[in-house]
């Protein structure tokens, strides 16, 4: 299931209604924009980032070191992922919305 077209967009639209200025990559960016640059900007402005895990247990997520990222960046991702795993999430049952 494509979360971008379902759960994430429902949250995004609701946050817009609440005037919370949400970020959703395909709604907040133009073709050619760099995703990491936009995320780094959000982090530097100390805005809240809420990862959405759909149909996956966050404790099952692990970064894979395939050599395509510098060790420093991979470590930052590991720390961010560990931080996200310790956060209480909201359950979503797609069968009843």
Protein Blocks (a to p, Z undefined) as FASTA:
>chain_A
ZZklmmmmmmmmmmmmnonopadfklmpcehiafklmmmmmmmnopacddddehiafklp
ccddehlacfklmmmmmmmmmmmmmpccddddfknZZ
